[in-house]
Amino acid sequence: MPFSRIYEDIVYKKQQRQKLFAVLLDPDNLTVAACENLILLSKTNSIDYFFVGGSLVTTANQAPLITLLKQKSNIPVILFPSSSLHIDAQADAILLLSLISGRNPEFLIGQHVIAAPILKSSQLQILPTGYILIDSGQPTTASYMSGSMPLPRNKPSIAASTALAGELLGLHLIFLDAGSGAQNPVPVDMIQAVRQAIDVPLMIGGGINSSQKVWAALNAGADLIVVGNEIETNPDFIRTLGAIKKQANASVYNLSGN
């Protein structure tokens, strides 16, 4: 299966040292009015992607949410599924997550077997992703629902070797995630260790709720920042993300001598 346009764009931006930002939307936690506000803020602040999903989706709101996103913006919609039940062909792409930090076969390959025929017949762009849960200081929905222990936050070498194994297995992206509502984000030294170990694009999410934490992740080597919980309670944080993106990418552009 050929690389998707979205994946090619992520790789190209990484090569150009340009940073990307995604807003994660949980279908269970958004009203139509709140979603429309987030769409407007995302469009005016150059957010690159909408991720849609969560570790536990308990309502039927996902399909209407994706419909609204597609009607109101041209920002690509990428599924961030917790299981094969949450595949929706309205979206543009799907993170085909393999939980390589855990040893639960259901999330390493089991759900993928169920999803494969559906994905093959869909028009979704498939983004094979090594998903690595990192201890955030407290249990998260992701660790509980996956039945797996997160990697210790003081063991960057384990995270680096896990990410490298995922890359060597052929996964196209690595996602270090402290989990929804994380008490602490992924540690800087862990991001640095993983960045040095792999060549594929690196995504960071969980517990990113301040400009300092965004800059810390970017400076450590993140290619794509994912923010969810913070924008649910503080939508204007999207303005902060837009300003950081503009500053970070302008500085790289200027350093190139253009």
C-alpha positions, 0 to 999 in steps of 0.5 A: 500500500503506497504512502499517503499524502498526509504521511508524505507531508509529515515526512517532508515537514520533518526534513524541512525541520518544520513543526506540525500541530494536531488538535485531538477531539474526544467525541464524548466531550464536545458539543456542536457549539464547542466544536464549531469554536474549536474549528474556527480557532484551528483554521485561524491559527494554522493547526495542521490536523484534527485527531478524532477519538480517545481511549474510550468512546462511549457515545455515538457522537464520532460520526456527526463530529467528523461530518461537522469537521469535514463541512466546516474546514479543510483541515485533514481529519485523522482517526485516533481509534481505541478499537476497530469499532471506531473506523469511519470512512468519512475521515481522511486517514487513520493512525493504525496504532500498535501498542508496542510499549505493552504486551497485550496482543489485542492491541499489538495485532488483534484489533488490526486483524479485525480492522484490516478488511474494513480498512482495505476497502475504505479510502482512508490513508493508513498511517502505521504508528508505534504507540508508546505509553509513558507513565504520567504520574497517575493511571490514565484511561489509555493504560487501563483500557489497554491492560498494559503498563506504561513505560517508566518515565525515568527509563529513556533507554527503554523508550528509545529501544522500543521506538527503534524496534517499531521503526525496524518492524516497518512502522512509519510513525512513533507516538510517545503519549503520556495519556489523556489528562496526564499529570506530567508530559513525556520527559524531555530526556526521553524525547531526546533519546527516542529522537536520536534512536529513530529516523521516522517522524516523532509525535508527542502527546499527553499533559501538554498544557502550557507554552513551556511544555510545548517548547520543551517537547519541540526543542527535544525533537518532537516533529508533531505535537498533539494537544487534547484535554487542555483545549477542551477547558481552554480553547484559546490555547489553540492561539498559543499553539498557532503562535508557537508554530509560527515562531518555531517554523519562522526561526528555522526558515531564517536559519536556512538563509532564505 
